[in-house]
Amino acid sequence: AAADAAAGLKQFAKLDQALELLTALADRAEDRPLRAACEAKLAALRRTMGLRPPAAPTA
């Protein structure tokens, strides 16, 4: 979905890279404020691009 939205803007590589980077940073951040900031930026980027949040993992 992210790639489709970005492709329409001809920015697919940059958007995918930004989403992957922010997700990785949030996953690896041990500092709570840093993790919260990464997650907030990730959510804002998704909203800006009109993307839904990823589905919650099922275990």
mmCIF file of the N, C-alpha and C atoms, coordinates in Angstrom:
data_MODEL
# 
_entry.id   MODEL 
# 
loop_
_atom_site.group_PDB 
_atom_site.id 
_atom_site.type_symbol 
_atom_site.label_atom_id 
_atom_site.label_alt_id 
_atom_site.label_comp_id 
_atom_site.label_asym_id 
_atom_site.label_entity_id 
_atom_site.label_seq_id 
_atom_site.pdbx_PDB_ins_code 
_atom_site.Cartn_x 
_atom_site.Cartn_y 
_atom_site.Cartn_z 
_atom_site.occupancy 
_atom_site.B_iso_or_equiv 
_atom_site.pdbx_formal_charge 
_atom_site.auth_seq_id 
_atom_site.auth_comp_id 
_atom_site.auth_asym_id 
_atom_site.auth_atom_id 
_atom_site.pdbx_PDB_model_num 
ATOM 1   N N  . ALA A 1 1  ? 0.828  -1.189  0.000  1.00 0.00 ? 1  ALA A N  1 
ATOM 2   C CA . ALA A 1 1  ? 0.000  0.000   0.000  1.00 0.00 ? 1  ALA A CA 1 
ATOM 3   C C  . ALA A 1 1  ? 0.874  1.254   0.000  1.00 0.00 ? 1  ALA A C  1 
ATOM 4   N N  . ALA A 1 2  ? 1.934  1.230   0.796  1.00 0.00 ? 2  ALA A N  1 
ATOM 5   C CA . ALA A 1 2  ? 2.822  2.390   0.849  1.00 0.00 ? 2  ALA A CA 1 
ATOM 6   C C  . ALA A 1 2  ? 3.478  2.625   -0.501 1.00 0.00 ? 2  ALA A C  1 
ATOM 7   N N  . ALA A 1 3  ? 3.894  1.551   -1.134 1.00 0.00 ? 3  ALA A N  1 
ATOM 8   C CA . ALA A 1 3  ? 4.549  1.684   -2.434 1.00 0.00 ? 3  ALA A CA 1 
ATOM 9   C C  . ALA A 1 3  ? 3.584  2.212   -3.480 1.00 0.00 ? 3  ALA A C  1 
ATOM 10  N N  . ASP A 1 4  ? 2.325  1.767   -3.435 1.00 0.00 ? 4  ASP A N  1 
ATOM 11  C CA . ASP A 1 4  ? 1.325  2.238   -4.393 1.00 0.00 ? 4  ASP A CA 1 
ATOM 12  C C  . ASP A 1 4  ? 1.068  3.735   -4.230 1.00 0.00 ? 4  ASP A C  1 
ATOM 13  N N  . ALA A 1 5  ? 0.904  4.163   -2.986 1.00 0.00 ? 5  ALA A N  1 
ATOM 14  C CA . ALA A 1 5  ? 0.646  5.581   -2.730 1.00 0.00 ? 5  ALA A CA 1 
ATOM 15  C C  . ALA A 1 5  ? 1.836  6.427   -3.166 1.00 0.00 ? 5  ALA A C  1 
ATOM 16  N N  . ALA A 1 6  ? 3.018  5.960   -2.862 1.00 0.00 ? 6  ALA A N  1 
ATOM 17  C CA . ALA A 1 6  ? 4.216  6.714   -3.220 1.00 0.00 ? 6  ALA A CA 1 
ATOM 18  C C  . ALA A 1 6  ? 4.457  6.695   -4.721 1.00 0.00 ? 6  ALA A C  1 
ATOM 19  N N  . ALA A 1 7  ? 4.124  5.589   -5.371 1.00 0.00 ? 7  ALA A N  1 
ATOM 20  C CA . ALA A 1 7  ? 4.326  5.497   -6.817 1.00 0.00 ? 7  ALA A CA 1 
ATOM 21  C C  . ALA A 1 7  ? 3.518  6.564   -7.538 1.00 0.00 ? 7  ALA A C  1 
ATOM 22  N N  . GLY A 1 8  ? 2.327  6.849   -7.013 1.00 0.00 ? 8  GLY A N  1 
ATOM 23  C CA . GLY A 1 8  ? 1.505  7.898   -7.603 1.00 0.00 ? 8  GLY A CA 1 
ATOM 24  C C  . GLY A 1 8  ? 2.193  9.250   -7.539 1.00 0.00 ? 8  GLY A C  1 
ATOM 25  N N  . LEU A 1 9  ? 3.048  9.423   -6.574 1.00 0.00 ? 9  LEU A N  1 
ATOM 26  C CA . LEU A 1 9  ? 3.805  10.668  -6.428 1.00 0.00 ? 9  LEU A CA 1 
ATOM 27  C C  . LEU A 1 9  ? 5.230  10.530  -6.954 1.00 0.00 ? 9  LEU A C  1 
ATOM 28  N N  . LYS A 1 10 ? 5.532  9.383   -7.530 1.00 0.00 ? 10 LYS A N  1 
ATOM 29  C CA . LYS A 1 10 ? 6.870  9.074   -8.050 1.00 0.00 ? 10 LYS A CA 1 
ATOM 30  C C  . LYS A 1 10 ? 7.938  9.178   -6.960 1.00 0.00 ? 10 LYS A C  1 
ATOM 31  N N  . GLN A 1 11 ? 7.571  8.806   -5.753 1.00 0.00 ? 11 GLN A N  1 
ATOM 32  C CA . GLN A 1 11 ? 8.494  8.854   -4.618 1.00 0.00 ? 11 GLN A CA 1 
ATOM 33  C C  . GLN A 1 11 ? 8.548  7.512   -3.897 1.00 0.00 ? 11 GLN A C  1 
ATOM 34  N N  . PHE A 1 12 ? 8.256  6.412   -4.590 1.00 0.00 ? 12 PHE A N  1 
ATOM 35  C CA . PHE A 1 12 ? 8.100  5.128   -3.913 1.00 0.00 ? 12 PHE A CA 1 
ATOM 36  C C  . PHE A 1 12 ? 9.336  4.676   -3.155 1.00 0.00 ? 12 PHE A C  1 
ATOM 37  N N  . ALA A 1 13 ? 10.504 4.845   -3.687 1.00 0.00 ? 13 ALA A N  1 
ATOM 38  C CA . ALA A 1 13 ? 11.710 4.384   -2.985 1.00 0.00 ? 13 ALA A CA 1 
ATOM 39  C C  . ALA A 1 13 ? 11.929 5.189   -1.706 1.00 0.00 ? 13 ALA A C  1 
ATOM 40  N N  . LYS A 1 14 ? 11.741 6.486   -1.779 1.00 0.00 ? 14 LYS A N  1 
ATOM 41  C CA . LYS A 1 14 ? 11.959 7.334   -0.612 1.00 0.00 ? 14 LYS A CA 1 
ATOM 42  C C  . LYS A 1 14 ? 10.951 7.039   0.486  1.00 0.00 ? 14 LYS A C  1 
ATOM 43  N N  . LEU A 1 15 ? 9.681  6.848   0.139  1.00 0.00 ? 15 LEU A N  1 
ATOM 44  C CA . LEU A 1 15 ? 8.668  6.570   1.145  1.00 0.00 ? 15 LEU A CA 1 
ATOM 45  C C  . LEU A 1 15 ? 8.926  5.224   1.798  1.00 0.00 ? 15 LEU A C  1 
ATOM 46  N N  . ASP A 1 16 ? 9.188  4.206   1.015  1.00 0.00 ? 16 ASP A N  1 
ATOM 47  C CA . ASP A 1 16 ? 9.475  2.890   1.581  1.00 0.00 ? 16 ASP A CA 1 
ATOM 48  C C  . ASP A 1 16 ? 10.681 2.951   2.512  1.00 0.00 ? 16 ASP A C  1 
ATOM 49  N N  . GLN A 1 17 ? 11.709 3.677   2.105  1.00 0.00 ? 17 GLN A N  1 
ATOM 50  C CA . GLN A 1 17 ? 12.900 3.801   2.942  1.00 0.00 ? 17 GLN A CA 1 
ATOM 51  C C  . GLN A 1 17 ? 12.583 4.524   4.245  1.00 0.00 ? 17 GLN A C  1 
ATOM 52  N N  . ALA A 1 18 ? 11.795 5.573   4.175  1.00 0.00 ? 18 ALA A N  1 
ATOM 53  C CA . ALA A 1 18 ? 11.431 6.321   5.377  1.00 0.00 ? 18 ALA A CA 1 
ATOM 54  C C  . ALA A 1 18 ? 10.602 5.464   6.323  1.00 0.00 ? 18 ALA A C  1 
ATOM 55  N N  . LEU A 1 19 ? 9.638  4.728   5.784  1.00 0.00 ? 19 LEU A N  1 
ATOM 56  C CA . LEU A 1 19 ? 8.819  3.857   6.624  1.00 0.00 ? 19 LEU A CA 1 
ATOM 57  C C  . LEU A 1 19 ? 9.667  2.774   7.281  1.00 0.00 ? 19 LEU A C  1 
ATOM 58  N N  . GLU A 1 20 ? 10.548 2.155   6.511  1.00 0.00 ? 20 GLU A N  1 
ATOM 59  C CA . GLU A 1 20 ? 11.411 1.107   7.061  1.00 0.00 ? 20 GLU A CA 1 
ATOM 60  C C  . GLU A 1 20 ? 12.340 1.664   8.132  1.00 0.00 ? 20 GLU A C  1 
ATOM 61  N N  . LEU A 1 21 ? 12.918 2.827   7.879  1.00 0.00 ? 21 LEU A N  1 
ATOM 62  C CA . LEU A 1 21 ? 13.840 3.426   8.834  1.00 0.00 ? 21 LEU A CA 1 
ATOM 63  C C  . LEU A 1 21 ? 13.135 3.785   10.136 1.00 0.00 ? 21 LEU A C  1 
ATOM 64  N N  . LEU A 1 22 ? 11.994 4.442   10.046 1.00 0.00 ? 22 LEU A N  1 
ATOM 65  C CA . LEU A 1 22 ? 11.270 4.821   11.258 1.00 0.00 ? 22 LEU A CA 1 
ATOM 66  C C  . LEU A 1 22 ? 10.791 3.601   12.033 1.00 0.00 ? 22 LEU A C  1 
ATOM 67  N N  . THR A 1 23 ? 10.353 2.567   11.327 1.00 0.00 ? 23 THR A N  1 
ATOM 68  C CA . THR A 1 23 ? 9.920  1.342   11.996 1.00 0.00 ? 23 THR A CA 1 
ATOM 69  C C  . THR A 1 23 ? 11.095 0.699   12.723 1.00 0.00 ? 23 THR A C  1 
ATOM 70  N N  . ALA A 1 24 ? 12.239 0.615   12.062 1.00 0.00 ? 24 ALA A N  1 
ATOM 71  C CA . ALA A 1 24 ? 13.425 0.020   12.679 1.00 0.00 ? 24 ALA A CA 1 
ATOM 72  C C  . ALA A 1 24 ? 13.883 0.834   13.890 1.00 0.00 ? 24 ALA A C  1 
ATOM 73  N N  . LEU A 1 25 ? 13.875 2.153   13.762 1.00 0.00 ? 25 LEU A N  1 
ATOM 74  C CA . LEU A 1 25 ? 14.278 2.995   14.889 1.00 0.00 ? 25 LEU A CA 1 
ATOM 75  C C  . LEU A 1 25 ? 13.344 2.815   16.076 1.00 0.00 ? 25 LEU A C  1 
ATOM 76  N N  . ALA A 1 26 ? 12.057 2.783   15.821 1.00 0.00 ? 26 ALA A N  1 
ATOM 77  C CA . ALA A 1 26 ? 11.093 2.607   16.906 1.00 0.00 ? 26 ALA A CA 1 
ATOM 78  C C  . ALA A 1 26 ? 11.272 1.245   17.570 1.00 0.00 ? 26 ALA A C  1 
ATOM 79  N N  . ASP A 1 27 ? 11.515 0.213   16.768 1.00 0.00 ? 27 ASP A N  1 
ATOM 80  C CA . ASP A 1 27 ? 11.693 -1.132  17.317 1.00 0.00 ? 27 ASP A CA 1 
ATOM 81  C C  . ASP A 1 27 ? 12.956 -1.246  18.166 1.00 0.00 ? 27 ASP A C  1 
ATOM 82  N N  . ARG A 1 28 ? 13.993 -0.518  17.793 1.00 0.00 ? 28 ARG A N  1 
ATOM 83  C CA . ARG A 1 28 ? 15.289 -0.643  18.475 1.00 0.00 ? 28 ARG A CA 1 
ATOM 84  C C  . ARG A 1 28 ? 15.495 0.355   19.606 1.00 0.00 ? 28 ARG A C  1 
ATOM 85  N N  . ALA A 1 29 ? 14.687 1.388   19.651 1.00 0.00 ? 29 ALA A N  1 
ATOM 86  C CA . ALA A 1 29 ? 14.882 2.437   20.653 1.00 0.00 ? 29 ALA A CA 1 
ATOM 87  C C  . ALA A 1 29 ? 14.566 1.910   22.045 1.00 0.00 ? 29 ALA A C  1 
ATOM 88  N N  . GLU A 1 30 ? 15.535 2.025   22.931 1.00 0.00 ? 30 GLU A N  1 
ATOM 89  C CA . GLU A 1 30 ? 15.326 1.612   24.316 1.00 0.00 ? 30 GLU A CA 1 
ATOM 90  C C  . GLU A 1 30 ? 14.813 2.781   25.156 1.00 0.00 ? 30 GLU A C  1 
ATOM 91  N N  . ASP A 1 31 ? 15.079 3.985   24.706 1.00 0.00 ? 31 ASP A N  1 
ATOM 92  C CA . ASP A 1 31 ? 14.637 5.184   25.400 1.00 0.00 ? 31 ASP A CA 1 
ATOM 93  C C  . ASP A 1 31 ? 13.172 5.438   25.046 1.00 0.00 ? 31 ASP A C  1 
ATOM 94  N N  . ARG A 1 32 ? 12.306 5.469   26.052 1.00 0.00 ? 32 ARG A N  1 
ATOM 95  C CA . ARG A 1 32 ? 10.868 5.609   25.798 1.00 0.00 ? 32 ARG A CA 1 
ATOM 96  C C  . ARG A 1 32 ? 10.508 6.869   25.017 1.00 0.00 ? 32 ARG A C  1 
ATOM 97  N N  . PRO A 1 33 ? 11.041 8.034   25.389 1.00 0.00 ? 33 PRO A N  1 
ATOM 98  C CA . PRO A 1 33 ? 10.703 9.236   24.610 1.00 0.00 ? 33 PRO A CA 1 
ATOM 99  C C  . PRO A 1 33 ? 11.146 9.130   23.151 1.00 0.00 ? 33 PRO A C  1 
ATOM 100 N N  . LEU A 1 34 ? 12.304 8.530   22.904 1.00 0.00 ? 34 LEU A N  1 
ATOM 101 C CA . LEU A 1 34 ? 12.774 8.362   21.535 1.00 0.00 ? 34 LEU A CA 1 
ATOM 102 C C  . LEU A 1 34 ? 11.862 7.410   20.774 1.00 0.00 ? 34 LEU A C  1 
ATOM 103 N N  . ARG A 1 35 ? 11.465 6.313   21.407 1.00 0.00 ? 35 ARG A N  1 
ATOM 104 C CA . ARG A 1 35 ? 10.556 5.356   20.771 1.00 0.00 ? 35 ARG A CA 1 
ATOM 105 C C  . ARG A 1 35 ? 9.227  6.038   20.446 1.00 0.00 ? 35 ARG A C  1 
ATOM 106 N N  . ALA A 1 36 ? 8.708  6.803   21.399 1.00 0.00 ? 36 ALA A N  1 
ATOM 107 C CA . ALA A 1 36 ? 7.437  7.496   21.183 1.00 0.00 ? 36 ALA A CA 1 
ATOM 108 C C  . ALA A 1 36 ? 7.552  8.501   20.037 1.00 0.00 ? 36 ALA A C  1 
ATOM 109 N N  . ALA A 1 37 ? 8.687  9.195   19.958 1.00 0.00 ? 37 ALA A N  1 
ATOM 110 C CA . ALA A 1 37 ? 8.890  10.161  18.876 1.00 0.00 ? 37 ALA A CA 1 
ATOM 111 C C  . ALA A 1 37 ? 8.941  9.461   17.523 1.00 0.00 ? 37 ALA A C  1 
ATOM 112 N N  . CYS A 1 38 ? 9.629  8.329   17.449 1.00 0.00 ? 38 CYS A N  1 
ATOM 113 C CA . CYS A 1 38 ? 9.696  7.565   16.194 1.00 0.00 ? 38 CYS A CA 1 
ATOM 114 C C  . CYS A 1 38 ? 8.311  7.079   15.786 1.00 0.00 ? 38 CYS A C  1 
ATOM 115 N N  . GLU A 1 39 ? 7.566  6.561   16.751 1.00 0.00 ? 39 GLU A N  1 
ATOM 116 C CA . GLU A 1 39 ? 6.224  6.065   16.445 1.00 0.00 ? 39 GLU A CA 1 
ATOM 117 C C  . GLU A 1 39 ? 5.300  7.195   16.015 1.00 0.00 ? 39 GLU A C  1 
ATOM 118 N N  . ALA A 1 40 ? 5.445  8.366   16.640 1.00 0.00 ? 40 ALA A N  1 
ATOM 119 C CA . ALA A 1 40 ? 4.620  9.517   16.265 1.00 0.00 ? 40 ALA A CA 1 
ATOM 120 C C  . ALA A 1 40 ? 4.945  9.980   14.845 1.00 0.00 ? 40 ALA A C  1 
ATOM 121 N N  . LYS A 1 41 ? 6.224  10.034  14.507 1.00 0.00 ? 41 LYS A N  1 
ATOM 122 C CA . LYS A 1 41 ? 6.619  10.435  13.149 1.00 0.00 ? 41 LYS A CA 1 
ATOM 123 C C  . LYS A 1 41 ? 6.150  9.415   12.121 1.00 0.00 ? 41 LYS A C  1 
ATOM 124 N N  . LEU A 1 42 ? 6.225  8.142   12.468 1.00 0.00 ? 42 LEU A N  1 
ATOM 125 C CA . LEU A 1 42 ? 5.763  7.090   11.571 1.00 0.00 ? 42 LEU A CA 1 
ATOM 126 C C  . LEU A 1 42 ? 4.259  7.226   11.327 1.00 0.00 ? 42 LEU A C  1 
ATOM 127 N N  . ALA A 1 43 ? 3.498  7.448   12.389 1.00 0.00 ? 43 ALA A N  1 
ATOM 128 C CA . ALA A 1 43 ? 2.053  7.619   12.249 1.00 0.00 ? 43 ALA A CA 1 
ATOM 129 C C  . ALA A 1 43 ? 1.729  8.863   11.420 1.00 0.00 ? 43 ALA A C  1 
ATOM 130 N N  . ALA A 1 44 ? 2.466  9.949   11.648 1.00 0.00 ? 44 ALA A N  1 
ATOM 131 C CA . ALA A 1 44 ? 2.232  11.182  10.890 1.00 0.00 ? 44 ALA A CA 1 
ATOM 132 C C  . ALA A 1 44 ? 2.542  10.982  9.409  1.00 0.00 ? 44 ALA A C  1 
ATOM 133 N N  . LEU A 1 45 ? 3.615  10.279  9.110  1.00 0.00 ? 45 LEU A N  1 
ATOM 134 C CA . LEU A 1 45 ? 3.967  10.008  7.717  1.00 0.00 ? 45 LEU A CA 1 
ATOM 135 C C  . LEU A 1 45 ? 2.886  9.171   7.046  1.00 0.00 ? 45 LEU A C  1 
ATOM 136 N N  . ARG A 1 46 ? 2.398  8.166   7.742  1.00 0.00 ? 46 ARG A N  1 
ATOM 137 C CA . ARG A 1 46 ? 1.332  7.330   7.182  1.00 0.00 ? 46 ARG A CA 1 
ATOM 138 C C  . ARG A 1 46 ? 0.069  8.155   6.929  1.00 0.00 ? 46 ARG A C  1 
ATOM 139 N N  . ARG A 1 47 ? -0.300 9.017   7.887  1.00 0.00 ? 47 ARG A N  1 
ATOM 140 C CA . ARG A 1 47 ? -1.490 9.862   7.711  1.00 0.00 ? 47 ARG A CA 1 
ATOM 141 C C  . ARG A 1 47 ? -1.316 10.797  6.525  1.00 0.00 ? 47 ARG A C  1 
ATOM 142 N N  . THR A 1 48 ? -0.153 11.422  6.426  1.00 0.00 ? 48 THR A N  1 
ATOM 143 C CA . THR A 1 48 ? 0.122  12.348  5.331  1.00 0.00 ? 48 THR A CA 1 
ATOM 144 C C  . THR A 1 48 ? -0.017 11.667  3.982  1.00 0.00 ? 48 THR A C  1 
ATOM 145 N N  . MET A 1 49 ? 0.429  10.424  3.905  1.00 0.00 ? 49 MET A N  1 
ATOM 146 C CA . MET A 1 49 ? 0.376  9.673   2.651  1.00 0.00 ? 49 MET A CA 1 
ATOM 147 C C  . MET A 1 49 ? -0.965 8.970   2.453  1.00 0.00 ? 49 MET A C  1 
ATOM 148 N N  . GLY A 1 50 ? -1.858 9.076   3.440  1.00 0.00 ? 50 GLY A N  1 
ATOM 149 C CA . GLY A 1 50 ? -3.165 8.435   3.317  1.00 0.00 ? 50 GLY A CA 1 
ATOM 150 C C  . GLY A 1 50 ? -3.113 6.929   3.493  1.00 0.00 ? 50 GLY A C  1 
ATOM 151 N N  . LEU A 1 51 ? -2.152 6.459   4.275  1.00 0.00 ? 51 LEU A N  1 
ATOM 152 C CA . LEU A 1 51 ? -1.993 5.023   4.494  1.00 0.00 ? 51 LEU A CA 1 
ATOM 153 C C  . LEU A 1 51 ? -2.598 4.618   5.826  1.00 0.00 ? 51 LEU A C  1 
ATOM 154 N N  . ARG A 1 52 ? -3.168 3.441   5.846  1.00 0.00 ? 52 ARG A N  1 
ATOM 155 C CA . ARG A 1 52 ? -3.685 2.903   7.103  1.00 0.00 ? 52 ARG A CA 1 
ATOM 156 C C  . ARG A 1 52 ? -2.521 2.388   7.939  1.00 0.00 ? 52 ARG A C  1 
ATOM 157 N N  . PRO A 1 53 ? -2.710 2.337   9.257  1.00 0.00 ? 53 PRO A N  1 
ATOM 158 C CA . PRO A 1 53 ? -1.680 1.721   10.097 1.00 0.00 ? 53 PRO A CA 1 
ATOM 159 C C  . PRO A 1 53 ? -1.538 0.249   9.715  1.00 0.00 ? 53 PRO A C  1 
ATOM 160 N N  . PRO A 1 54 ? -0.358 -0.317  9.915  1.00 0.00 ? 54 PRO A N  1 
ATOM 161 C CA . PRO A 1 54 ? -0.195 -1.734  9.591  1.00 0.00 ? 54 PRO A CA 1 
ATOM 162 C C  . PRO A 1 54 ? -1.076 -2.586  10.496 1.00 0.00 ? 54 PRO A C  1 
ATOM 163 N N  . ALA A 1 55 ? -1.463 -3.739  10.002 1.00 0.00 ? 55 ALA A N  1 
ATOM 164 C CA . ALA A 1 55 ? -2.287 -4.650  10.791 1.00 0.00 ? 55 ALA A CA 1 
ATOM 165 C C  . ALA A 1 55 ? -1.488 -5.131  11.993 1.00 0.00 ? 55 ALA A C  1 
ATOM 166 N N  . ALA A 1 56 ? -2.174 -5.301  13.097 1.00 0.00 ? 56 ALA A N  1 
ATOM 167 C CA . ALA A 1 56 ? -1.522 -5.814  14.302 1.00 0.00 ? 56 ALA A CA 1 
ATOM 168 C C  . ALA A 1 56 ? -1.098 -7.257  14.064 1.00 0.00 ? 56 ALA A C  1 
ATOM 169 N N  . PRO A 1 57 ? 0.091  -7.609  14.525 1.00 0.00 ? 57 PRO A N  1 
ATOM 170 C CA . PRO A 1 57 ? 0.539  -8.996  14.331 1.00 0.00 ? 57 PRO A CA 1 
ATOM 171 C C  . PRO A 1 57 ? -0.341 -9.961  15.112 1.00 0.00 ? 57 PRO A C  1 
ATOM 172 N N  . THR A 1 58 ? -0.592 -11.092 14.514 1.00 0.00 ? 58 THR A N  1 
ATOM 173 C CA . THR A 1 58 ? -1.375 -12.126 15.194 1.00 0.00 ? 58 THR A CA 1 
ATOM 174 C C  . THR A 1 58 ? -0.426 -13.226 15.621 1.00 0.00 ? 58 THR A C  1 
ATOM 175 N N  . ALA A 1 59 ? -0.532 -13.620 16.864 1.00 0.00 ? 59 ALA A N  1 
ATOM 176 C CA . ALA A 1 59 ? 0.402  -14.630 17.375 1.00 0.00 ? 59 ALA A CA 1 
ATOM 177 C C  . ALA A 1 59 ? -0.245 -15.958 17.564 1.00 0.00 ? 59 ALA A C  1 
# 
